[in-house]
Amino acid sequence: MKYINIDKKSWASGLENLYENYRLFGPVKNNKHHVFKELSKGELPDLNYLNTLLSPKSIVFPQSETMFEYSLDESKEDHHILKEINKDYSPRALIGIRPCDAASFLLVKRNFDTPEYKDPYWLSAYEATIFIGLACSSPCSTCFCTSAGCGPFHEDGLDLLLVDEGKNFIAKILTPRGENFIKSAGWETEADPTAAEKIIKDMKIKAEEKIASFVSTDQLKNKSTTRLYDAPFWEEIAFACINCGTCTYACPTCWCFDIQDEVSKSSGLRMRNWDSCMFPLFTLHGTGYNPRNTKVQRVRQRFMHKLKYYVDKYSDGIQCVGCGRCIRLCPVNIDIRRVCDIMNNYGSRSRLET
């Protein structure tokens, strides 16, 4: 494993070099919160943050994305023909992504890259992106990543992991793409691997000790899907929900979308937009029938999908990386940790099972 010492005095000049080969994205402060955006030349990512308000999933999976354009004007030769929109899939670097968010892309990839179906938009953007992680030394109080198959120094899904040591970053190169990124920046000072690994290991232990929030998932696989589906606790869990969709929009592992045509006079666009299983129209059929026409059914679907259906299908964890955004942002304080605990212990000690 190769390690590079990046003196923070050379950080800005290194990023300046990268513009020749990459579009750069990173966290910047917007009012009270940090958000990910494309950086203009000379603009530096603000790496002094706990976590961004929203995950950077929109860099690969935009909230609104135009797919095709067409004309209804029959005087034109190509009328009523869908023409694909040209997109910029040139190399891009996502700098300062937290390990939990990087891991989320691997979960989402299972939806957009299957043996049967491959989403060309998501995959093209994902494959064009280099993921430069920033280790998390001070997790948020709502983070439960270590019990969701992740961690503050987790490396899966990353090409490079940056560890902030004060006056410098230790860069742990994880893939050939990460090494090319370092070379493009011109950062060349190699660190002693043994010393760098010890520093990272010690910082990792301290960071994990700060995580005070956990979920239990060990029994989810063994639970009967139909018993959980028919369990009596869903009414109480869903009682406060206002179906605002904040949880799904904030979640880095939610992937639902809708496709709509936007027509103005004789011109039209076919667009893909984020959607949410929390919205009443999400499952509305053309006939007018809605199989999930109540709030309880929609809330149950969200948690069953993440904590049971996904578990049953893949058998290697939940569809959650423990970032805690849905907990922090829910306006009515619905807590996925509590729901997970109820589901995991249903049939043994949950007070809501009867």
N, C-alpha and C positions, 0 to 999 in steps of 0.2 A: 504494500500500500504506500502511495506517495503522498507526502504532506508538503504544503507550501506556506511559508510565512509571508503574510501581506501586511507591510507597514501601513498604518492608516494614512500616513502622509502621502503614500503613493496610490491610495484608493481612487481618488478622483481622476488622476491621470490614466490609471488603468482602465477605468470605465470609459474615458474619452477614446482610448484606443479601440474599445469594443464596438463602437458605433460603425466602424468600417465593415464589420461582419455580421452584426446582429441588430435587431430592434430590441431595445431594452425596456423591460417592465419592472416595476418595483413599488413598494409601499411609500405613500406620501401622506402627510397630515392634511386632512380636509376638515376644517373647523375643529371639533373635539375628537374626531376619529381618524384612523388611518385607513386608507383604501389603496387597492392596487390599480395602477394606471400605466399607460405608456409614457416613458420618460422622454422629454425633449432634450436635445443636445445641451449638455452642461448641467442638466438637472440631476441631482443625486437622490438615490433612494434613502428614505429615512428609516434606518434600521433600529432606531431607539423606540421600539414599540412592543407591547405585549402580544396583541393579535389584532388583525384588521377587523373592521366591522363586518364585512362580507368576505367570503373566501375568494381566492383568485380563480375560481372555476370559469368565470366569464372570459378569461383570456383565451381559453380553448373552446368554450361553449358559451357564446355571447347570449345575453338576455334576449335580444332580438337580432335575427340574422336573415338577410335577404338571400334567397336561394335562386330564384328565377325571375325573369321579367318577360312580359309579353305585351302584344298589342291586339286590340279588338277591332282596329281600323281595317276594314276589308279592302281598302284601296292600297294597302301595303302588301308587298309580296310575301312577307313572312308573318302575316297575321295569324293569330291563334296558335302560335308555336312558342313553346317554352324555351327561353334562351338562358343558359346558366350564367350567373353573375361571376365575373372574374374576381378572385380573392387573392390576397397577399399571404402566401405561405412561405415567405422567405424566413431564414433562421431568426429565431427570437430567443431571448434569455429572460427568464422569470427569476429575478434576483430577490433574495430575502424571504422566500416562502418558508413557512414553518413546516416541520416534519409531518405534522398531522395532516396538513393540507396537501402535501406532496403525496402522502399515502392514499388520500381520498381519490386521486386521479386513477390509481390502480383499481379501486373498487368500481368507479364509474366506467372504466374501460371495459369491464365485463358486459356492460349493457350495449356499448357502441362497437365492440369488436368481438363478434361471435363467429363460430364456424359457418353459420347460416347467413348472417347479415353483418355487413360492415358499413358503418356510417362514414362516408368519404369526407364530410365536413369536419366532424370531430377528430377523426384519425389524422387528417392532413394537418390540422392545427396542433394536435398533440405531438405528432412526430417532428414538427418544425420547432418545438419548444425545448429548450434546455432548462432544467430545473436546478437552480442554485439555492440550496437550503440554508436557513439560519437557525442554528441550534437554539433551543428555548431554555434559557437559564432561570427564568422567573415565570413559571406557568401561572395562568389565571386561577382564581379560586374555584371556578366551575369546570376546569379541565379534568378529564378523567381518562386521558389518552392511554395510560399504562395498563388499564384494565379493558381497553378496547382494541388491543392488538397493535398498539403504536407506542409512542414515547417521545419525550422532549429532544432526544438525540437520535431518533429513528432515521434510518438511511434508505429504506425502500422507496423507490420512485424518484430518487435524487441522482443527479449527475455529479454534484459537488456539495459538500457540507461545510459551511462557514461556522467557526466557533470563535466568538468574541472574547479575546483574552485581555482586553483593555486597550493597550497601545497598538495592538495588531490583531489580525484575524489569522487563525490557523485554518487553512483550506485543506480538507481531506478529499482527495480526488477519488471518485467512485467509478467513473466510466471514462472511456476514451473521449466522449463528447465533453466531459468535464475537464479533461486535460487540454483539449483544444481551446476551450474557453480561457483557461489560465494562460496559455501561450499567446492567445490573441490579445490579452490584456497586458502582457509583458511582465507579469509577476514571476520571477525566476528563483527567488531565494528558497531553497529547499530546507525543510526542517528535519531534525533528527527524528526518525520514525518512532523510536522507543520513547523518547521524551514527549513527543507530540501525543502519542497514544495514551501515555500516563496522564497527561494534562486533561485530555478529553474524557478519559474514564473517570477521573476524580470529579470533574465538572458534571458529568452525567449522573453520577451517584447523588451529588448534592441537589441537582435539579429534580430528580425523581423523588427524593425525600420531601420536597416541598409540595408534592401533589397530595392533597388531602381528600380528594374525591374519587370514589371508586364505584364500579358496578359489578354485579355478579351475573355471569352469563353461562355458567357451567352446566345448568340444567335445561337450557332453552331447547337444545337439540332433542332431548328426551321427552319433552312435553307433547301431548296430543294436540295437533293443530286445530282440530274441531273443538276440543275442550277449551282451548284458549280463546278461540273465536266466539264460542257461546258463553264465555265466562261472565259473571254478573258485575264485574268491576268496571266495565267500560262506561257505564252511565256516569259514575262518579268522576272518572278520569276526564270525560268529555264535557262535564257540566259547565266549566268556565270558558271553554273554547269559543272564540268568536269567528273562526274560520277565516282569519285574515291572511293566512299563507306565509306569514313571516318566517316560521320555522323552516319551511321548505325552500324559500328563497335564500335564507341564510345558510342552509345546510350545504356543505361541500360535496355530499354524496347523493343529493337529489338530482335526478336527471330527466324528469318528466317535461314534455314539451307538446305544443300544439302547432299545427300548420294552418295558416290562414291566407286568403287572397285579399290584397288591398287594391281596390280599383278606383281610379279617378278618371272620369270621362272614358277615353278609349285605351288608356294605359293601365297595366296591372303589374303587381309584384306578388310573388309567392314568398311568404315569410315563415320562419320558424321562431316561436316565442316560448320562453319558459312558461310552464303551466304548473298547477299544484293539485294534488289529490285532496287538498283541503277546500277547494272551491266547489260549490254546488253544481256548476256546469261541467265539471271535469268528466263525469261519466254519463252525461245526458245523451241518450240515443236520438237518432233522427226521428224515431217514432214518438218521441216524447217521454218514453220510459227511462227512469233513472234508477239503476240498481243500488246506488248509494245516495239516496235522496235525503238522508238525515245526518245531522252533525255527528252523532255517535258512530254511525257506519264509517264516516270519513276519518275520524280520529282513530278508530280501530284499524282501518286500512294502513294508515301511516306507520303505526307502531308494529303491527303484524308484519308488514313488509320488511322493515328494518331489522326487527328482532326475532322473527320466526321464519317467514317465507325465504328470506335470503339465507338464513342459517341452514334451513332444510336443503336448499338447492346447492350450496357450495361447501358446507361443512367445515369452514375454516374461519369462523368469526362472524361478527355482526356487521350490518351495513352502516357503520358509524365509526368515526376515528376519535371520538371523545374531545372534540374541540370546544364544546360547551356553548357554542353560539346560540343554539335554540333555547338554551336555559336563560342566557343573559338577555335575549331579545324578546322572548315571549311576553306580551303585554298582560297576560293573566296568570303567569307563573306556573305553567305546566312544565313539569320537569321529567325529561326522558330517563334520568337516573332512577327516579321513583317508579316509573312505569316498568322499566327493565327489572327492577327488584321484585315488583308485584308479579310480573310474568314468570320470572325465573323461579320464584318460590310458590307459584300457584299450586294448590293441592297439598302444601306442607304447612305453611304458617301465615299466609297472607290474610290480613284481617278483612280484606275486601272480597274474599272468595265466596262468602255466603250472604 
